[in-house]
């Protein structure tokens, strides 16, 4: 079956079943974003709340500190910004970033 052909209903796994462990790294979902997180390193207290709450594991941590946000996996949900007690993460419109504003 080529990648352009759709599977029939008998070939699709039952919903909620993880057929292959560790396959989420292949699904880059950053292209879905309409808002992008912008982190201010000066305000960040490295509490790691953003890392804990991020549903996409897009927050990169190294040596117990937030290193950055992997935009290939960030869907722009804004949970990181909402949960940040230091307000170090702001959500900005992706279209404004793309336009260079």
C-alpha positions in Angstrom: 0.0 0.0 0.0 1.4 3.4 -0.9 1.4 6.3 1.5 -1.3 8.0 -0.7 -3.8 5.3 -0.3 -6.3 5.4 2.5 -6.8 2.3 4.7 -10.1 0.6 4.8 -12.1 0.4 8.1 -10.9 -3.1 8.8 -7.2 -2.1 8.5 -7.4 0.8 11.0 -6.6 -0.1 14.6 -9.2 0.3 17.3 -9.1 3.8 18.8 -7.0 4.4 21.9 -4.8 1.4 21.1 -1.0 2.1 21.0 0.1 -0.2 18.3 3.8 0.8 18.4 5.5 2.2 21.5 7.5 5.4 21.2 6.0 6.4 17.8 4.9 10.0 18.9 8.4 11.4 18.1 7.5 10.9 14.4 4.5 13.1 14.5 5.6 16.7 14.4 2.4 18.7 15.1 3.9 22.2 15.2 2.3 23.0 11.9 -1.2 23.0 13.5 -0.3 26.0 15.7 -2.1 29.4 15.5 -0.3 30.7 18.6 3.3 30.3 19.5 4.8 30.4 23.0 7.5 33.0 23.5 9.6 32.5 26.6 11.4 35.3 28.5 14.5 33.7 30.0 14.9 36.6 32.4 11.5 36.0 34.0 11.8 32.1 34.0 12.4 30.7 37.5 12.9 27.1 36.2 10.0 25.8 38.3 9.4 23.4 35.3 5.6 23.8 35.6 5.6 24.3 31.8 7.4 21.0 31.3 5.1 19.2 33.6 1.9 20.4 32.0 2.9 20.4 28.3 0.8 17.7 26.7 3.3 17.4 23.7 6.6 17.3 25.6 7.7 20.4 23.6 9.5 22.0 26.6 13.2 21.2 26.5 14.9 20.8 29.8 18.6 20.4 30.4 20.3 20.1 33.8 17.0 21.0 35.6 16.5 24.2 33.6 14.3 25.1 30.8 16.4 25.2 27.7 13.7 26.2 25.2 10.5 25.1 23.4 10.7 22.7 20.5 8.3 24.2 18.0 8.2 21.1 15.9 6.0 19.5 18.5 4.3 22.5 20.1 0.6 22.8 19.0 0.2 26.3 20.6 -2.4 25.2 23.2 -1.1 27.8 25.7 -1.1 25.5 28.7 2.5 26.4 29.4 1.8 30.1 29.5 -1.3 29.6 31.6 0.5 27.5 34.2 3.7 29.6 34.4 3.6 31.4 37.8 6.3 33.8 36.7 4.4 34.7 33.5 7.6 34.0 31.6 5.7 32.6 28.6 3.5 34.6 26.4 1.4 33.3 23.5 1.7 35.3 20.3 -0.1 34.9 17.0 1.8 32.6 14.6 0.8 34.8 11.6 2.5 37.8 13.3 5.7 35.9 13.7 5.6 34.7 10.1 5.0 38.3 9.0 8.0 39.5 11.0 6.1 41.7 13.3 
